[in-house]
Amino acid sequence: MARQATLPAGRASRVPSISQYIQESRAELRKVTWPTREETTQLTGAVITMVVAIAAFLYFVDSALSSIVQKLTGI
């Protein structure tokens, strides 16, 4: 039969309950400095711009390398 693990004295009282976890999480979220709508819009635009730029760069590099490979292999 399997042995039960024993907790050190006082250990059980330090295990937080789910409701305590939720309360502490909400308290921490209240401390967060959330970005304004304008900051969020600007940063989203910057991310989209960078994604499009990197995608275009990779497309052109892929096309160039594909063309080179086709010329080398004679396909």
N, C-alpha and C positions, 0 to 999 in steps of 0.2 A: 504494500500500500504506500502511496506517495506521502511524504512528510509535508506538513504545512510549514510555510516559511513564517518565522516569527519576527515581528517588528520590534525594534528597540523601544524601550519605554518612552512614552510621550510621542511616538511617531504618528500614531493614528490621529492625534489632535491637530497635526500640522498639514494633513491632506486637505486641500481646499475643496469645497463642494462646487458643484456646477453653478449654482446661483451666485456664489461668491466670485467665481471666475468671470461670470458675465458682468457683475457689478464692477469689478476692477477693470475689466476691458472697456466698459462704457466710460469709466472715469478717465482712463488713459486717452480714449478717443476725444474726450472733451478738451484735453490739453493740446491736441494737434492744431497747428496753424494751417488751416486749409487755404488753398490758393483761391484767388478771386475768379469770377467768371472770365474776366478779361485775360488774366494770366493763363488760365486753362485753355482758352481759345488760341492764344498766341503759341503756347507750347504744343498744342495739337497740330496747328498749322506747320510749325517747325518740324515736327516728327513726320508728318505726311510729306512735306517737301523733301526731307532727307531720304525717305523711303523711295520716293519716285526717282530722285537723282541717283541713288545707288542701284536701283533696278535698271535704269537707263544705261548706266555705266557697265553693269554686268552684261546687259543685252549686247552692247557694242563689242565688248571684249569677247564674249562668246561667239558672236558673228564673225569677228576677225579670226579667232582661232579656228573656228569651223572652216572658214574659207581657206586658211593655210593648210589645214589637214587634208581638205578635199584636193587641193592642188598637189600636195605631196603624194597622196595615194592614187591620184588620177581618177577619182570617182566623179 
